[in-house]
């Protein structure tokens, strides 16, 4: 009976050793999967941030272009108003009755 108990104990010990080995292997596999999934999520998050940044950059570029166009338009208007004002002053100083010829009314 002692021999059979000893054999049973050794078989149990071997079974536990194999079970431990299988569990360690499974744990290692799960850790690797976790690391891989984490990296994939980080990459996905980075891609989403990149896309958002590109979209925001495009919006800012468009707004800048619109502001530059508005600036050019305002400069043109200012230049025309300055010319009209100078023309008006020249005519006024010379006593000409053509004060308002060619001058636009600005509000």
ABEGO torsion letter per residue (X at the ends): XAAAAAAAAAAAAAAAAAAAAAAAAAAAAAAAAAAAAAAAAAAAAAAAAAAAAAAAAAAAAAAAAAAAAAAAAAAAAAAAAAAAAAAAAAAAAAGBAAAABGBBBBX
